[in-house]
C-alpha cells in the first residue's frame, strides 16, 4: 500500500516547526554557516589534545594531493619510518608513490581484463558484470595489493621517480583509462562469446596492455629500472651514494621486510562474518597471480590490543577507517562528539557498527598510520594518526582519533605476525571465506 503526503500532513509538519521556540534561530544559524559549523562541539578539541604516552617519531607528513592513494602512502610511510631509524634518513625522506601508482594502474588493467574474460558469457546487465564496468580501475587499494606490487616491482625512493601532474591529480588519467578499459571490455567479451582460441584472446589482450603501458608512461613518466640512491644523514650530514640499484635490490637492502610477516586484521561485527575466521573478496585485487587479499576478523578488544602491542614495540600501524564520519580536517579531529548533529536537528541518528556496514551508512574509505596511543589505567583513550593530506591540516598533518571513534569507524589494521598469539596465528592460517565483490569489506581505501 502506497503512502502519499497529504495537505493535512503538510499542515501538521508546518505547525510542529512553527511551534518550536528554537526553529527560527537554528534556521538562521544553519542556513548561514552550514550543518557542520552549526553543530561543531568545541569540547571535542579539549578532549583530544596532542599528548600521548606512546608517541613514535615518524618525520614529516606526506601529501597525496588530489589523488586516492592513501593506502599506498600509508603503507610506504610505515616502511619509511623504519628506514629513517635504521639509516638516519632526513625527516623529509619519502618512498616514491608515483612508481607504485604506475604499476598499480598497469596491473589493475590486466586484472580487469582477467575478470572481463572470466565473466564474458554472463549478460552485460548481470550484477557482476555491471560491478566490473562501474569502475574498471580506481586509485584506491589495500595493503595486500601493495605487497603484491612490491613483490613484483620493488620500491624506489621518491628522488628516483618524483611526482607528476597526473600522480598528484589523477582524475583526468582515470577518466581516459576507464574509457579505454570499457572499450577493450567490449572486444574481449565478443572474442570469448564467439569462441575465439585462447591464443587469439591473449594476443589481443597483450596489444591492449601495450596501449595501457604507453598511456601510463605519458601520464606518469616511464618507471625507472635502475637508479643511484643518494642522501645525507639527518644528524651528522654524511653523504651516501649507492649506485646502479634496481627497485628490487633497493627494497631488499633498505626496507628489508618480509612482507609475509604482515597480515590484515579487520573488525566487521556483521552477522555474516564470524570472528577468528579469514575472508577474501571475489574479483578484488591488482596483480594476476600475485598476493591475494586476506583478512582475519577479530572482536574490537583483540583488534585494538594488537595495535597497542605493535606501537609499544616501536612499529607504526597501517589502518583503514571511515574518515568521513565526525572528523574535522582543519583541526585534525576524529571524535564522536565533534559534531552534535542529533542535538542540532532534534533527531536520532545512531546505528550500530554492524547496521552501518549492512545498510551502506559506513565503509572503509581512507587509510592512515597509527603512530601513537595514550594509555590510561591500561586502556587506550586516544590515538595519534599520521595522515597523508600534507602539513596544513591537524597538528602539522597529524590527527587525534578518540578511542570511541576507533570502536565505531575503524575497520582494518595491519599487524606483524610476531604480535599474534598461537591461537590467532592458527586462525589467520585458515582458508578464507569468499565474499561477494560488493561486500563492504571489499571497499578500497
PyMOL commands that set and color helices and strands:
alter all, ss='L'
color gray80, all
select helices_A, chain A and resi 7-18+23-33+35-39+43-47+70-87+97-118+127-134+143-153+165-168+171-193+198-220+247-255+259-261+300-312+341-345+353-358+403-409+417-419+422-428+440-442
alter helices_A, ss='H'
color red, helices_A
select strands_A, chain A and resi 54-55+226-232+239-246+262-266+277-281+295-297+317-321+327-328+333-334+366-376+379-386+398-402+410-416+433-435
alter strands_A, ss='S'
color yellow, strands_A
deselect
rebuild
show_as cartoon
